[in-house]
Amino acid sequence: MRTVDGIKLLLKKADAVSLDAMKNSGSMTDFIKAVRIANPQYSIRDVAWGILNKKKSNYIKKNDLQSASTITWQMARLRYEQGNEWFSLMQQSHQELLKSYYNERFYSKVQILSASNDTTCAKCKALNGKTYTIKEAIEKMPLPVEGCEWCRCTYMPILK
């Protein structure tokens, strides 16, 4: 059950997750407009995916890779919550983030930061605190961690 513009909607899980992604990415206004004009054959999931793709494309055109990375992460999360393959999108999100750090030229290295709780896998715990040059991280791509249920690790930039 979700509420949009004061209207309560009973949704399938995949559509509810898609709607949540729209809220989390700040795209509800675009989403509501798109749903109103969309062909009825398109699901909420299709409309949400289209909006995320368009938003990401606009960020890439502006060379705003950090924002593109955030949208790609949101897309990966959406795929994960829908039970679909998410790993390749998460890799792409990390690549975009690393390239944004590299392009900014304020940073020389990145350090891996892992969540530290009971749900963190052993591979992620082992990577916590490891430091790479940005170029090394792009080449080796230690994140996301292969086999992790939902890798919550991230790169923290280190100033030059």
C-alpha positions as CSV (number, residue, x, y, z in Angstrom):
1,M,0.0,0.0,0.0
2,R,1.4,3.4,-1.0
3,T,-0.2,6.9,-1.0
4,V,0.4,9.2,-4.0
5,D,-1.2,12.7,-4.2
6,G,-3.6,11.6,-1.4
7,I,-4.7,8.5,-3.3
8,K,-4.1,5.2,-1.7
9,L,-2.8,2.5,-4.1
10,L,-2.6,-1.2,-3.5
11,L,0.4,-2.3,-5.5
12,K,2.4,-5.4,-6.3
13,K,5.7,-5.5,-4.5
14,A,7.7,-4.7,-7.7
15,D,5.6,-1.6,-8.3
16,A,5.7,-0.5,-4.6
17,V,9.5,-0.8,-4.7
18,S,9.6,1.2,-8.0
19,L,7.4,3.9,-6.4
20,D,9.8,4.0,-3.4
21,A,12.7,4.5,-5.8
22,M,11.0,7.5,-7.3
23,K,10.5,9.0,-3.8
24,N,14.1,8.3,-2.9
25,S,15.6,9.8,-6.0
26,G,13.5,13.0,-5.8
27,S,11.5,12.1,-8.9
28,M,7.9,12.0,-7.7
29,T,6.8,15.1,-9.7
30,D,8.3,13.6,-12.9
31,F,6.8,10.2,-12.1
32,I,3.2,11.6,-11.5
33,K,3.4,13.5,-14.8
34,A,4.7,10.5,-16.7
35,V,2.1,8.1,-15.3
36,R,-0.7,10.5,-16.3
37,I,0.4,10.5,-20.0
38,A,1.8,6.9,-20.2
39,N,0.3,4.2,-22.3
40,P,-1.7,2.0,-20.0
41,Q,0.3,-1.0,-21.0
42,Y,3.3,0.3,-19.1
43,S,3.6,-0.7,-15.5
44,I,4.7,1.6,-12.7
45,R,8.0,-0.3,-12.8
46,D,8.4,0.6,-16.5
47,V,7.7,4.3,-16.0
48,A,10.0,4.5,-13.0
49,W,12.8,2.8,-14.9
50,G,12.4,5.2,-17.8
51,I,12.6,8.2,-15.5
52,L,15.7,6.9,-13.7
53,N,17.4,6.2,-17.1
54,K,16.5,9.7,-18.4
55,K,17.8,11.3,-15.2
56,K,21.0,9.4,-15.3
57,S,21.5,10.3,-19.0
58,N,21.1,14.0,-18.2
59,Y,23.7,13.8,-15.4
60,I,26.1,12.0,-17.8
61,K,25.6,14.7,-20.5
62,K,26.5,17.3,-17.8
63,N,29.5,15.2,-16.8
64,D,28.1,15.0,-13.3
65,L,29.3,11.5,-12.6
66,Q,28.7,11.7,-8.9
67,S,25.0,12.3,-9.4
68,A,24.9,9.7,-12.1
69,S,26.4,7.2,-9.7
70,T,23.7,8.0,-7.1
71,I,21.0,7.2,-9.7
72,T,22.8,4.1,-10.8
73,W,23.0,3.0,-7.2
74,Q,19.2,3.6,-6.9
75,M,18.6,1.5,-10.0
76,A,20.8,-1.3,-8.5
77,R,18.8,-1.2,-5.3
78,L,15.5,-1.3,-7.2
79,R,16.7,-4.4,-9.1
80,Y,17.9,-6.0,-5.9
81,E,14.5,-5.4,-4.1
82,Q,12.7,-6.8,-7.1
83,G,14.8,-9.9,-6.9
84,N,16.6,-9.2,-10.2
85,E,20.4,-9.1,-11.1
86,W,21.8,-5.9,-9.4
87,F,25.5,-6.5,-9.3
88,S,26.5,-5.1,-12.7
89,L,24.6,-1.9,-12.0
90,M,26.3,-1.6,-8.6
91,Q,29.7,-2.0,-10.3
92,Q,28.7,0.7,-12.7
93,S,27.7,3.0,-9.8
94,H,31.1,2.5,-8.2
95,Q,32.9,3.1,-11.5
96,E,31.1,6.4,-12.0
97,L,31.8,7.5,-8.4
98,L,35.5,6.7,-8.8
99,K,35.7,8.5,-12.1
100,S,34.1,11.5,-10.5
101,Y,36.7,11.5,-7.8
102,Y,39.5,11.1,-10.5
103,N,38.0,14.0,-12.5
104,E,37.8,16.4,-9.6
105,R,41.6,16.1,-9.1
106,F,41.3,17.0,-5.3
107,Y,41.7,13.3,-4.4
108,S,44.6,10.9,-4.9
109,K,43.3,7.8,-3.1
110,V,40.2,6.2,-1.8
111,Q,39.6,4.1,1.3
112,I,37.0,1.4,1.5
113,L,34.4,1.9,4.2
114,S,32.3,-1.1,5.2
115,A,29.3,-1.3,7.5
116,S,30.2,-2.7,10.8
117,N,27.3,-4.7,12.1
118,D,26.2,-8.3,12.3
119,T,24.9,-8.4,8.7
120,T,28.3,-7.4,7.2
121,C,29.8,-10.3,5.3
122,A,33.4,-11.5,6.0
123,K,34.7,-10.3,2.6
124,C,33.4,-6.8,3.3
125,K,34.9,-6.7,6.8
126,A,38.2,-7.8,5.4
127,L,38.2,-4.8,2.9
128,N,37.3,-2.2,5.5
129,G,40.0,0.4,5.7
130,K,42.0,-0.8,2.6
131,T,43.4,2.1,0.6
132,Y,43.8,2.3,-3.2
133,T,44.9,4.9,-5.6
134,I,41.8,5.9,-7.6
135,K,43.4,4.4,-10.7
136,E,44.0,1.1,-8.9
137,A,40.5,1.0,-7.6
138,I,39.1,1.6,-11.1
139,E,41.3,-1.2,-12.5
140,K,40.8,-3.8,-9.7
141,M,37.1,-2.8,-8.8
142,P,37.1,-4.4,-5.3
143,L,33.6,-3.0,-4.8
144,P,31.0,-4.2,-4.9
145,V,32.1,-7.4,-3.2
146,E,31.2,-10.5,-5.3
147,G,28.9,-12.9,-3.4
148,C,27.8,-10.3,-0.9
149,E,24.0,-10.3,-0.4
150,W,23.7,-6.5,-0.8
151,C,27.1,-4.8,-0.7
152,R,26.9,-1.7,1.4
153,C,30.6,-0.8,1.1
154,T,31.6,2.5,-0.4
155,Y,34.7,4.4,-1.3
156,M,35.7,7.4,0.8
157,P,37.9,9.9,-1.1
158,I,41.2,11.0,0.4
159,L,42.4,14.5,-0.3
160,K,45.8,15.0,-2.0
